[in-house]
Amino acid sequence: MTDNKLNLNRIPYPVWFFLILLNLVLIVVVVTPILQKQSISKADVELQTTTITPSSPPTSTIDEPTIQETPAPSVIVSTDFKYDLLFLISFYKDQQNHIYSYIPGENQFIRFFDGPYEDMDPAYNVKTNKIAYSGKKNGYWDIYVYDLETREEIRITDSAAYDGKPAWSPDGEFLAYTSYLSGNLDIFIQSINDLDSPPIQLTDDPAADFSPVWSPNGREIAFVSARSGNQEIWLAQLNTVVDRFSNLSNRPDFQDSNPGWFPESEQVIWSGEKEGDKQILQTDITKKPWESIAISKGKFGQVLNDYLITIHENANQSFLSIQDYQSKQYLSFPIEIPGSVEGFQVLALSQTHPNLLADLQSNSFVSINENNNLDENNIQNNLNRENITFLSDVNAPYPYMNESVISAFDLLRIDTANIIGWDFLSDLEEAYLPLTNPAEPGLQENWLYTGRAFKFNPLTLYADLATIIKEEHNGMTYWRVYLKTRYQDGSQGKPLMQTPWKLDARYQNDPNAYEAGGYYDQIPEGYWIDFTQIAKDHLWDRQPSLPNWRQYFNGALFNLFTFTNGLDWFQAMQQIYPVESIKSPTPIPSITSTPTFTPTIRFFRSPTATLTPTSTLIPTRRPTWTPIP
């Protein structure tokens, strides 16, 4: 201890001074950034709390965005963007078609016309503030025009045949629409100012022509046509008579639909699908040869104010999304549409008439995601043991179902019969399948075992009472089922505007059809009802086909519908079977070891003769004497 003190006393004073100065410098270096950070934070707080008062009152105010509180599950309300957009969408819900309006950020779709009649296919003209649509007010589909300024309505067409898909000319003087007047889908043009003049028939091809849209300059009409044997986008030049029609899309491998125009442009936008690849495409008609450019994905697509609005469809859902047209970035989360979309239009909210929003205030509405609000208590109750109950007045091999879905099936059967005019579900291919019966090959988790599924009679397909549309979603094949109505006078259903799939074409000795599992058929005549959508309204969902459906006809499962009610297959099976009967050995064979040779054990083994080589005498070479010369 004494030695340490002596050592400290021997340190010169200049050294002590230098060490103290060095410590002070280090303290300043460390403390200064901390003090600066605190001062910056304090300044930020002062700036945030400071209220700037202008010297004169501003001429306009900007409302602060607010977050709307909605019950769970709630729609996502955008607080980062304010869109000048209004959507007019017609979709099928609760066994009726209606036009709904939607403003981004709202939590509901509001009925545009709050009457008891069906309406669809909205077409709003900004110049005249009139909306044309197809309505079923006298028992048949006709074209109507509603004036937002005067709140008066006029009827454009009056026939028992279907009239729909109206489209305005840019000046608001004419309407182009689709009609089934001659027993075939064709396009007609009607003057609004002279309703006494007969409509002008634009197309008269034996194939179906429908869904016209007028160009911004008023001299072209784009429409969907099957005249080439495939569903494609065609262009009608109104200034010419000879060679008036041209194939715009010209893509035989795609199914094209839903055309539209860019605002104040000569570019056409439409949707095309090939093997589940749903594209939104555009083509500039002023640049030949016409070239189709894919700009997004979806079934519907429209462009307005640098926004690209698309509608996407899954197997049992539809979604609305907003993208930036240049960057293709999504500006909001997808909004679920509670129904199957029939018509779609995008408007600038600031360019609509004030009476439009005023009229919507008192109309009924549909909340977003209302179909997804599954009752958890109901799901828990569904886990209880249920009985298999007899189905009355139903022809099936085993006419039974889970007792908890009997009422849902009966309601679906009654509503379907009322809509199409005949009892479609009285004869089933299968209802309940006992556990002792083998399932379809490749379908181990068969919903028919649960008593929560049915297969309608496929003979309706061969009798031309039903037809199916092939749809690809998420790499799986689904089928949309259409039923022919009893009365074909236009009072029930609508003409089909999609190309059906002929599933039994594989048996017609066509190798291409055999490999593809069928082919696209011609659009059939008559009036049809979408049974898949009716079933969805009653919570009966379709199921995807097996991967081998192209080679295995029964693997298509086009006639299978299930009532899951939030349960998976194993939970549904537990309602009627004990766990021990459900669990079964894995269908995958166990891995076996590679076979090896095992020698046979013998108590006596006879000696085997071994050949011993015999030595061979090799003569020794002796030197030869060379004579001496």
Helices and strands as residue ranges (DSSP letters): H 2-9, H 13-49, E 86-93, E 96-102, E 108-111, E 118-125, E 130-136, E 142-147, E 152-155, E 163-168, E 174-179, E 186-191, E 200-201, E 209-214, E 220-225, E 232-237, E 245-247, E 255-261, E 267-274, E 277-284, E 293-297, E 300-304, E 307-313, E 318-324, E 335-337, E 340-347, G 349-351, H 354-360, E 365-367, G 370-372, H 376-382, E 388-390, E 400-402, H 406-420, G 424-426, E 428-430, G 447-450, E 453-456, H 459-462, E 466-473, E 476-484, E 494-495, E 501-502, G 503-507, H 511-516, E 519-520, E 527-530, H 531-537, E 541-542, G 553-556, E 560-562, H 569-574, H 579-582
